[in-house]
Amino acid sequence: MALMKTWYEPEEVEAKFGVKKALVLEWVKEGLVRCERDGKKILCVNIDDVKLEMEALVRKG
């Protein structure tokens, strides 16, 4: 089993995958993407959840 990074900072998601940070944070707010927090600050998000939301956007066209 290959070990892959599954948790990224929102800024990393924007830089690496091209998904705007604001959109990622909106998905977190809606409960669509899991995250790790420090108080109210979002430290990192689950990239598998982000990829699922990206696929849903593509399907909507």
C-alpha positions in Angstrom: 0.0 0.0 0.0 1.4 3.4 -1.0 1.4 6.1 1.5 0.2 9.4 0.1 -0.3 12.8 1.7 -4.0 13.2 2.4 -4.0 16.4 4.5 -3.1 19.8 3.0 -3.1 23.3 4.1 -5.8 25.3 2.2 -3.0 27.4 0.5 -1.3 24.2 -0.7 -4.6 23.0 -2.2 -4.9 26.2 -4.2 -1.2 26.1 -5.3 -1.1 22.4 -6.1 -4.6 21.6 -7.4 -5.8 25.0 -8.6 -8.9 25.2 -6.3 -9.4 28.6 -4.8 -8.8 28.7 -1.0 -12.2 30.5 -0.6 -14.0 27.6 -2.3 -12.2 25.0 -0.2 -13.2 26.9 3.0 -16.8 27.2 1.8 -16.8 23.4 1.3 -15.5 23.0 4.9 -18.2 25.4 6.1 -20.9 23.3 4.4 -19.5 20.1 5.9 -18.4 18.7 2.6 -14.7 18.6 3.3 -13.1 17.4 6.6 -10.6 19.6 8.3 -8.3 19.9 11.2 -8.6 23.1 13.3 -6.8 25.1 15.9 -9.7 27.0 17.4 -11.4 28.6 14.5 -8.4 28.5 12.2 -8.4 25.7 9.6 -5.0 24.1 9.6 -5.5 21.5 6.9 -8.2 19.8 4.8 -8.6 16.3 3.5 -7.6 16.1 -0.1 -9.8 13.1 -0.9 -12.9 15.1 0.1 -11.6 18.1 -2.0 -11.2 15.8 -5.0 -14.7 14.5 -4.6 -16.1 18.0 -4.7 -13.9 18.9 -7.7 -15.4 15.8 -9.5 -18.9 17.0 -8.6 -18.2 20.4 -10.1 -17.0 18.9 -13.3 -20.1 16.6 -13.6 -22.4 19.7 -13.1 -20.5 21.3 -16.0 
